[in-house]
């Protein structure tokens, strides 16, 4: 339905439809197209005086950036939008934006810890505390249940789970709570994201792969149609040697075309738009 309505670049009359197409580009795994379309949309909405337009544009950009290996860019988008909201009235709609910001902080903190970069880790934690401080100044409104915003409980659960990840805490229960609340809203990709993170938490806590297997298989089942998420779920399954539908190829067994499991993991990250440096940090640290 969307493709026939978007034959050319975004313009002021059709930018809303193009915003939907940018999300579809991401789900299809066309991250380059999603980034380019997002940049064009940002140029159009930058001249709008609407706080809500700015929030939605920042939210789209912030949720795209981590999938293309740019959590710092996601955090910058969130930090740019939040100062526009000086009073709690419209902040009931900011939970998703804030959760994306905390996701970015958690990714930055995790990458810093993997590099043993204490200064960068402290910066990520400080950025997360800045987001928490903003919520407190708004009286906690973005994460207080409201009859107009059904997603607030799920956004709050995700925010809490991402905050734990910033601190380096392995909290599978927090991700299970997020999965449950998103499932109640009928949001399968967000449910799958939470199950993927829960599986990571189990493995980070040095629990046996069999403990993480159920969550990871649930993530794979729900991630259909979201190519970036599905690639990450499969990558974690390969690294943990957890079979999803069938026994996964490992480093010692050959997949079709004679590829090892590690080679398949590298190819999936390349297809997702990751750079060589990002792949190295992900697979070899």
Short mmCIF file of the C-alpha atoms (twelve columns), coordinates in Angstrom:
data_MODEL
# 
_entry.id   MODEL 
# 
loop_
_atom_site.group_PDB 
_atom_site.id 
_atom_site.type_symbol 
_atom_site.label_atom_id 
_atom_site.label_alt_id 
_atom_site.label_comp_id 
_atom_site.label_asym_id 
_atom_site.label_seq_id 
_atom_site.Cartn_x 
_atom_site.Cartn_y 
_atom_site.Cartn_z 
_atom_site.pdbx_PDB_model_num 
ATOM 1   C CA . UNK A 1   0.000  0.000   0.000  1 
ATOM 2   C CA . UNK A 2   2.844  2.393   0.810  1 
ATOM 3   C CA . UNK A 3   5.169  1.851   -2.153 1 
ATOM 4   C CA . UNK A 4   2.773  3.184   -4.849 1 
ATOM 5   C CA . UNK A 5   2.249  6.352   -2.797 1 
ATOM 6   C CA . UNK A 6   5.960  7.116   -2.499 1 
ATOM 7   C CA . UNK A 7   7.488  7.028   -6.012 1 
ATOM 8   C CA . UNK A 8   9.717  10.060  -5.415 1 
ATOM 9   C CA . UNK A 9   11.548 11.706  -2.522 1 
ATOM 10  C CA . UNK A 10  9.653  13.069  0.494  1 
ATOM 11  C CA . UNK A 11  7.963  16.449  0.190  1 
ATOM 12  C CA . UNK A 12  5.855  18.603  2.484  1 
ATOM 13  C CA . UNK A 13  2.599  17.103  1.218  1 
ATOM 14  C CA . UNK A 14  3.555  13.438  1.549  1 
ATOM 15  C CA . UNK A 15  6.156  13.284  4.317  1 
ATOM 16  C CA . UNK A 16  3.884  11.325  6.677  1 
ATOM 17  C CA . UNK A 17  3.627  8.455   4.183  1 
ATOM 18  C CA . UNK A 18  7.381  8.559   3.672  1 
ATOM 19  C CA . UNK A 19  7.838  8.299   7.443  1 
ATOM 20  C CA . UNK A 20  5.957  5.010   7.297  1 
ATOM 21  C CA . UNK A 21  8.124  3.890   4.381  1 
ATOM 22  C CA . UNK A 22  11.270 4.669   6.378  1 
ATOM 23  C CA . UNK A 23  10.088 2.241   9.045  1 
ATOM 24  C CA . UNK A 24  9.308  -0.336  6.346  1 
ATOM 25  C CA . UNK A 25  12.795 0.157   4.873  1 
ATOM 26  C CA . UNK A 26  14.266 -0.735  8.258  1 
ATOM 27  C CA . UNK A 27  12.069 -3.815  8.634  1 
ATOM 28  C CA . UNK A 28  13.073 -4.985  5.166  1 
ATOM 29  C CA . UNK A 29  16.726 -4.619  6.099  1 
ATOM 30  C CA . UNK A 30  17.237 -1.700  3.695  1 
ATOM 31  C CA . UNK A 31  19.071 0.359   6.291  1 
ATOM 32  C CA . UNK A 32  20.785 2.648   3.796  1 
ATOM 33  C CA . UNK A 33  17.437 3.631   2.296  1 
ATOM 34  C CA . UNK A 34  15.968 4.135   5.759  1 
ATOM 35  C CA . UNK A 35  18.825 6.438   6.768  1 
ATOM 36  C CA . UNK A 36  18.619 8.509   3.574  1 
ATOM 37  C CA . UNK A 37  14.849 8.823   3.825  1 
ATOM 38  C CA . UNK A 38  15.137 9.791   7.474  1 
ATOM 39  C CA . UNK A 39  17.617 12.538  6.630  1 
ATOM 40  C CA . UNK A 40  15.261 13.964  4.007  1 
ATOM 41  C CA . UNK A 41  12.348 13.799  6.425  1 
ATOM 42  C CA . UNK A 42  14.418 15.538  9.080  1 
ATOM 43  C CA . UNK A 43  15.139 18.407  6.710  1 
ATOM 44  C CA . UNK A 44  11.402 18.814  6.060  1 
ATOM 45  C CA . UNK A 45  10.226 18.643  9.676  1 
ATOM 46  C CA . UNK A 46  13.105 20.797  10.980 1 
ATOM 47  C CA . UNK A 47  11.161 23.898  9.964  1 
ATOM 48  C CA . UNK A 48  8.044  22.813  11.833 1 
ATOM 49  C CA . UNK A 49  7.234  24.546  15.107 1 
ATOM 50  C CA . UNK A 50  5.347  21.475  16.322 1 
ATOM 51  C CA . UNK A 51  6.870  19.741  19.331 1 
ATOM 52  C CA . UNK A 52  5.020  16.589  18.347 1 
ATOM 53  C CA . UNK A 53  6.528  16.553  14.845 1 
ATOM 54  C CA . UNK A 54  9.974  17.025  16.342 1 
ATOM 55  C CA . UNK A 55  9.370  14.217  18.823 1 
ATOM 56  C CA . UNK A 56  8.248  11.785  16.146 1 
ATOM 57  C CA . UNK A 57  11.182 12.644  13.873 1 
ATOM 58  C CA . UNK A 58  13.663 12.245  16.726 1 
ATOM 59  C CA . UNK A 59  12.019 9.012   17.762 1 
ATOM 60  C CA . UNK A 60  12.296 7.547   14.262 1 
ATOM 61  C CA . UNK A 61  15.950 8.544   13.989 1 
ATOM 62  C CA . UNK A 62  16.774 7.310   17.487 1 
ATOM 63  C CA . UNK A 63  15.209 3.899   16.869 1 
ATOM 64  C CA . UNK A 64  17.002 3.495   13.543 1 
ATOM 65  C CA . UNK A 65  20.514 4.517   14.587 1 
ATOM 66  C CA . UNK A 66  21.332 1.549   16.887 1 
ATOM 67  C CA . UNK A 67  20.441 -0.898  14.122 1 
ATOM 68  C CA . UNK A 68  23.095 0.669   11.890 1 
ATOM 69  C CA . UNK A 69  25.730 0.713   14.640 1 
ATOM 70  C CA . UNK A 70  25.277 4.367   15.669 1 
ATOM 71  C CA . UNK A 71  24.026 4.431   19.278 1 
ATOM 72  C CA . UNK A 72  25.773 7.769   19.776 1 
ATOM 73  C CA . UNK A 73  23.664 9.231   16.987 1 
ATOM 74  C CA . UNK A 74  20.520 7.861   18.621 1 
ATOM 75  C CA . UNK A 75  21.404 9.482   21.926 1 
ATOM 76  C CA . UNK A 76  22.116 12.799  20.207 1 
ATOM 77  C CA . UNK A 77  18.677 12.736  18.555 1 
ATOM 78  C CA . UNK A 78  16.955 12.215  21.891 1 
ATOM 79  C CA . UNK A 79  19.015 14.887  23.630 1 
ATOM 80  C CA . UNK A 80  18.153 17.345  20.872 1 
ATOM 81  C CA . UNK A 81  14.399 16.821  21.159 1 
ATOM 82  C CA . UNK A 82  13.868 16.699  24.926 1 
ATOM 83  C CA . UNK A 83  14.656 20.400  25.617 1 
ATOM 84  C CA . UNK A 84  11.650 21.318  23.461 1 
ATOM 85  C CA . UNK A 85  9.398  19.962  26.223 1 
ATOM 86  C CA . UNK A 86  9.543  22.426  29.093 1 
ATOM 87  C CA . UNK A 87  6.347  21.340  30.848 1 
ATOM 88  C CA . UNK A 88  4.799  17.929  31.597 1 
ATOM 89  C CA . UNK A 89  1.660  18.415  29.494 1 
ATOM 90  C CA . UNK A 90  2.786  16.694  26.268 1 
ATOM 91  C CA . UNK A 91  5.411  14.453  27.853 1 
ATOM 92  C CA . UNK A 92  2.899  11.621  28.199 1 
ATOM 93  C CA . UNK A 93  3.920  10.796  24.619 1 
ATOM 94  C CA . UNK A 94  7.693  10.769  25.263 1 
ATOM 95  C CA . UNK A 95  8.090  7.291   26.754 1 
ATOM 96  C CA . UNK A 96  9.079  5.643   23.488 1 
ATOM 97  C CA . UNK A 97  11.603 8.397   22.737 1 
ATOM 98  C CA . UNK A 98  13.123 8.089   26.200 1 
ATOM 99  C CA . UNK A 99  13.309 4.299   25.981 1 
ATOM 100 C CA . UNK A 100 15.191 4.691   22.686 1 
ATOM 101 C CA . UNK A 101 17.618 7.042   24.426 1 
ATOM 102 C CA . UNK A 102 18.209 4.568   27.242 1 
ATOM 103 C CA . UNK A 103 18.700 1.804   24.645 1 
ATOM 104 C CA . UNK A 104 21.427 3.948   23.084 1 
ATOM 105 C CA . UNK A 105 23.075 4.538   26.467 1 
ATOM 106 C CA . UNK A 106 23.022 0.802   27.189 1 
ATOM 107 C CA . UNK A 107 24.647 0.005   23.844 1 
ATOM 108 C CA . UNK A 108 27.305 2.669   24.412 1 
ATOM 109 C CA . UNK A 109 28.007 1.392   27.916 1 
ATOM 110 C CA . UNK A 110 28.255 -2.205  26.703 1 
ATOM 111 C CA . UNK A 111 30.630 -1.285  23.888 1 
ATOM 112 C CA . UNK A 112 32.794 0.727   26.291 1 
ATOM 113 C CA . UNK A 113 33.006 -2.146  28.761 1 
ATOM 114 C CA . UNK A 114 33.956 -4.525  25.940 1 
ATOM 115 C CA . UNK A 115 36.822 -2.153  25.005 1 
ATOM 116 C CA . UNK A 116 37.714 -1.666  28.683 1 
ATOM 117 C CA . UNK A 117 37.233 2.054   28.109 1 
ATOM 118 C CA . UNK A 118 36.309 3.302   31.567 1 
ATOM 119 C CA . UNK A 119 35.960 6.922   30.476 1 
ATOM 120 C CA . UNK A 120 33.474 6.061   27.713 1 
ATOM 121 C CA . UNK A 121 31.534 3.817   30.097 1 
ATOM 122 C CA . UNK A 122 31.286 6.675   32.601 1 
ATOM 123 C CA . UNK A 123 30.055 8.941   29.813 1 
ATOM 124 C CA . UNK A 124 27.305 6.483   28.872 1 
ATOM 125 C CA . UNK A 125 26.203 6.178   32.499 1 
ATOM 126 C CA . UNK A 126 26.219 9.968   32.862 1 
ATOM 127 C CA . UNK A 127 24.076 10.326  29.731 1 
ATOM 128 C CA . UNK A 128 21.610 7.794   31.144 1 
ATOM 129 C CA . UNK A 129 21.469 9.719   34.415 1 
ATOM 130 C CA . UNK A 130 20.744 12.849  32.377 1 
ATOM 131 C CA . UNK A 131 17.699 11.145  30.852 1 
ATOM 132 C CA . UNK A 132 16.560 10.012  34.304 1 
ATOM 133 C CA . UNK A 133 16.963 13.567  35.586 1 
ATOM 134 C CA . UNK A 134 14.820 14.907  32.768 1 
ATOM 135 C CA . UNK A 135 12.045 12.431  33.608 1 
ATOM 136 C CA . UNK A 136 12.232 13.483  37.259 1 
ATOM 137 C CA . UNK A 137 11.948 17.160  36.311 1 
ATOM 138 C CA . UNK A 138 8.786  16.275  34.404 1 
ATOM 139 C CA . UNK A 139 7.377  14.654  37.540 1 
ATOM 140 C CA . UNK A 140 7.676  11.152  36.060 1 
ATOM 141 C CA . UNK A 141 4.804  11.890  33.676 1 
ATOM 142 C CA . UNK A 142 6.272  10.023  30.627 1 
ATOM 143 C CA . UNK A 143 6.136  6.735   32.548 1 
ATOM 144 C CA . UNK A 144 2.993  7.291   34.605 1 
ATOM 145 C CA . UNK A 145 -0.034 5.371   33.351 1 
ATOM 146 C CA . UNK A 146 -2.435 7.557   31.400 1 
ATOM 147 C CA . UNK A 147 -5.748 6.627   29.745 1 
ATOM 148 C CA . UNK A 148 -4.730 8.279   26.470 1 
ATOM 149 C CA . UNK A 149 -1.480 6.310   26.007 1 
ATOM 150 C CA . UNK A 150 -1.900 2.546   26.254 1 
ATOM 151 C CA . UNK A 151 1.791  1.885   25.587 1 
ATOM 152 C CA . UNK A 152 3.127  3.656   28.688 1 
ATOM 153 C CA . UNK A 153 3.373  0.498   30.866 1 
ATOM 154 C CA . UNK A 154 5.340  -1.300  28.141 1 
ATOM 155 C CA . UNK A 155 7.555  1.723   27.506 1 
ATOM 156 C CA . UNK A 156 8.220  1.970   31.249 1 
ATOM 157 C CA . UNK A 157 9.126  -1.725  31.447 1 
ATOM 158 C CA . UNK A 158 11.527 -1.338  28.519 1 
ATOM 159 C CA . UNK A 159 13.061 1.787   30.066 1 
ATOM 160 C CA . UNK A 160 13.635 -0.079  33.343 1 
ATOM 161 C CA . UNK A 161 15.241 -3.035  31.572 1 
ATOM 162 C CA . UNK A 162 17.500 -0.798  29.472 1 
ATOM 163 C CA . UNK A 163 18.546 1.108   32.629 1 
ATOM 164 C CA . UNK A 164 19.681 -2.167  34.144 1 
ATOM 165 C CA . UNK A 165 21.663 -2.880  30.990 1 
ATOM 166 C CA . UNK A 166 23.389 0.516   31.244 1 
ATOM 167 C CA . UNK A 167 24.624 -0.446  34.698 1 
ATOM 168 C CA . UNK A 168 25.854 -3.795  33.437 1 
ATOM 169 C CA . UNK A 169 23.238 -5.689  35.443 1 
ATOM 170 C CA . UNK A 170 21.949 -8.956  34.023 1 
ATOM 171 C CA . UNK A 171 18.221 -8.856  34.754 1 
ATOM 172 C CA . UNK A 172 16.300 -11.435 32.714 1 
ATOM 173 C CA . UNK A 173 13.176 -10.797 34.785 1 
ATOM 174 C CA . UNK A 174 13.059 -7.169  33.673 1 
ATOM 175 C CA . UNK A 175 13.086 -8.220  30.024 1 
ATOM 176 C CA . UNK A 176 10.437 -10.868 30.668 1 
ATOM 177 C CA . UNK A 177 8.224  -8.133  32.135 1 
ATOM 178 C CA . UNK A 178 8.798  -5.964  29.058 1 
ATOM 179 C CA . UNK A 179 7.954  -8.867  26.743 1 
ATOM 180 C CA . UNK A 180 4.728  -9.535  28.642 1 
ATOM 181 C CA . UNK A 181 3.528  -5.937  28.505 1 
ATOM 182 C CA . UNK A 182 4.301  -5.530  24.795 1 
ATOM 183 C CA . UNK A 183 2.613  -8.845  24.071 1 
ATOM 184 C CA . UNK A 184 -0.537 -7.538  25.720 1 
ATOM 185 C CA . UNK A 185 -0.502 -4.665  23.216 1 
ATOM 186 C CA . UNK A 186 -0.019 -6.936  20.202 1 
ATOM 187 C CA . UNK A 187 3.464  -5.640  19.247 1 
ATOM 188 C CA . UNK A 188 5.360  -8.780  18.141 1 
ATOM 189 C CA . UNK A 189 8.616  -7.074  17.142 1 
ATOM 190 C CA . UNK A 190 8.909  -5.322  20.497 1 
ATOM 191 C CA . UNK A 191 8.100  -8.595  22.223 1 
ATOM 192 C CA . UNK A 192 10.825 -10.300 20.179 1 
ATOM 193 C CA . UNK A 193 13.315 -7.551  21.050 1 
ATOM 194 C CA . UNK A 194 12.632 -8.107  24.754 1 
ATOM 195 C CA . UNK A 195 13.052 -11.888 24.443 1 
ATOM 196 C CA . UNK A 196 16.337 -11.360 22.575 1 
ATOM 197 C CA . UNK A 197 17.601 -9.119  25.367 1 
ATOM 198 C CA . UNK A 198 16.454 -11.627 27.968 1 
ATOM 199 C CA . UNK A 199 18.455 -14.355 26.254 1 
ATOM 200 C CA . UNK A 200 21.484 -12.049 26.240 1 
ATOM 201 C CA . UNK A 201 21.004 -11.388 29.954 1 
ATOM 202 C CA . UNK A 202 20.937 -15.117 30.714 1 
ATOM 203 C CA . UNK A 203 24.127 -15.675 28.732 1 
ATOM 204 C CA . UNK A 204 25.873 -12.621 30.207 1 
ATOM 205 C CA . UNK A 205 25.141 -14.074 33.641 1 
ATOM 206 C CA . UNK A 206 27.085 -17.188 32.558 1 
ATOM 207 C CA . UNK A 207 23.981 -19.348 32.704 1 
ATOM 208 C CA . UNK A 208 23.873 -22.456 30.500 1 
ATOM 209 C CA . UNK A 209 22.664 -21.885 26.924 1 
ATOM 210 C CA . UNK A 210 19.717 -24.174 27.644 1 
ATOM 211 C CA . UNK A 211 18.383 -21.488 30.012 1 
ATOM 212 C CA . UNK A 212 18.475 -18.851 27.268 1 
ATOM 213 C CA . UNK A 213 17.143 -21.145 24.540 1 
ATOM 214 C CA . UNK A 214 13.424 -20.643 25.188 1 
ATOM 215 C CA . UNK A 215 13.702 -16.842 25.129 1 
ATOM 216 C CA . UNK A 216 15.861 -16.900 22.025 1 
ATOM 217 C CA . UNK A 217 13.468 -19.173 20.147 1 
ATOM 218 C CA . UNK A 218 10.564 -16.931 21.162 1 
ATOM 219 C CA . UNK A 219 12.542 -13.968 19.823 1 
ATOM 220 C CA . UNK A 220 13.158 -15.751 16.521 1 
ATOM 221 C CA . UNK A 221 9.468  -16.610 16.209 1 
ATOM 222 C CA . UNK A 222 8.396  -13.002 16.778 1 
ATOM 223 C CA . UNK A 223 11.113 -11.271 14.761 1 
ATOM 224 C CA . UNK A 224 9.765  -12.330 11.373 1 
ATOM 225 C CA . UNK A 225 9.468  -9.327  9.097  1 
ATOM 226 C CA . UNK A 226 12.140 -7.377  11.019 1 
ATOM 227 C CA . UNK A 227 15.339 -8.318  9.230  1 
ATOM 228 C CA . UNK A 228 17.716 -6.389  11.505 1 
ATOM 229 C CA . UNK A 229 16.304 -7.929  14.667 1 
ATOM 230 C CA . UNK A 230 16.156 -11.403 13.158 1 
ATOM 231 C CA . UNK A 231 19.815 -11.133 12.136 1 
ATOM 232 C CA . UNK A 232 20.785 -10.276 15.712 1 
ATOM 233 C CA . UNK A 233 18.741 -13.134 17.124 1 
ATOM 234 C CA . UNK A 234 20.384 -15.590 14.732 1 
ATOM 235 C CA . UNK A 235 23.816 -14.185 15.512 1 
ATOM 236 C CA . UNK A 236 23.333 -14.666 19.244 1 
ATOM 237 C CA . UNK A 237 22.034 -18.193 18.622 1 
ATOM 238 C CA . UNK A 238 25.131 -19.027 16.582 1 
ATOM 239 C CA . UNK A 239 27.496 -17.603 19.173 1 
ATOM 240 C CA . UNK A 240 25.782 -19.514 21.987 1 
ATOM 241 C CA . UNK A 241 25.344 -22.622 19.820 1 
ATOM 242 C CA . UNK A 242 21.600 -22.628 20.439 1 
ATOM 243 C CA . UNK A 243 19.575 -24.226 17.628 1 
ATOM 244 C CA . UNK A 244 16.479 -22.270 16.612 1 
ATOM 245 C CA . UNK A 245 14.521 -24.252 14.030 1 
ATOM 246 C CA . UNK A 246 17.253 -26.783 13.320 1 
ATOM 247 C CA . UNK A 247 20.773 -27.340 14.636 1 
ATOM 248 C CA . UNK A 248 22.727 -24.219 13.740 1 
ATOM 249 C CA . UNK A 249 26.028 -24.333 11.949 1 
ATOM 250 C CA . UNK A 250 28.933 -23.879 14.367 1 
ATOM 251 C CA . UNK A 251 32.564 -22.999 13.819 1 
ATOM 252 C CA . UNK A 252 33.388 -26.635 13.111 1 
ATOM 253 C CA . UNK A 253 30.565 -27.483 10.734 1 
ATOM 254 C CA . UNK A 254 29.926 -26.226 7.248  1 
ATOM 255 C CA . UNK A 255 26.728 -24.522 6.186  1 
ATOM 256 C CA . UNK A 256 25.548 -24.308 2.553  1 
ATOM 257 C CA . UNK A 257 28.260 -23.035 0.166  1 
ATOM 258 C CA . UNK A 258 30.911 -24.304 2.560  1 
ATOM 259 C CA . UNK A 259 30.594 -21.412 5.040  1 
ATOM 260 C CA . UNK A 260 31.259 -21.834 8.738  1 
ATOM 261 C CA . UNK A 261 28.956 -20.442 11.403 1 
ATOM 262 C CA . UNK A 262 31.370 -17.586 12.080 1 
ATOM 263 C CA . UNK A 263 31.507 -16.700 8.375  1 
ATOM 264 C CA . UNK A 264 27.710 -16.659 8.249  1 
ATOM 265 C CA . UNK A 265 27.647 -14.345 11.265 1 
ATOM 266 C CA . UNK A 266 30.047 -11.945 9.542  1 
ATOM 267 C CA . UNK A 267 27.988 -11.966 6.359  1 
ATOM 268 C CA . UNK A 268 24.785 -11.221 8.263  1 
ATOM 269 C CA . UNK A 269 26.383 -8.228  9.945  1 
ATOM 270 C CA . UNK A 270 27.766 -6.998  6.609  1 
ATOM 271 C CA . UNK A 271 24.287 -7.285  5.119  1 
ATOM 272 C CA . UNK A 272 22.979 -5.251  8.053  1 
ATOM 273 C CA . UNK A 273 25.351 -2.422  7.133  1 
ATOM 274 C CA . UNK A 274 27.991 -2.903  9.846  1 
ATOM 275 C CA . UNK A 275 31.556 -1.731  9.232  1 
ATOM 276 C CA . UNK A 276 34.588 -4.012  9.576  1 
ATOM 277 C CA . UNK A 277 35.512 -2.308  12.848 1 
ATOM 278 C CA . UNK A 278 32.019 -2.820  14.270 1 
ATOM 279 C CA . UNK A 279 32.003 -6.479  13.224 1 
ATOM 280 C CA . UNK A 280 35.380 -6.974  14.847 1 
ATOM 281 C CA . UNK A 281 34.194 -5.458  18.096 1 
ATOM 282 C CA . UNK A 282 31.032 -7.566  18.068 1 
ATOM 283 C CA . UNK A 283 32.568 -10.936 17.236 1 
ATOM 284 C CA . UNK A 284 36.116 -10.898 18.444 1 
ATOM 285 C CA . UNK A 285 36.139 -9.061  21.811 1 
# 
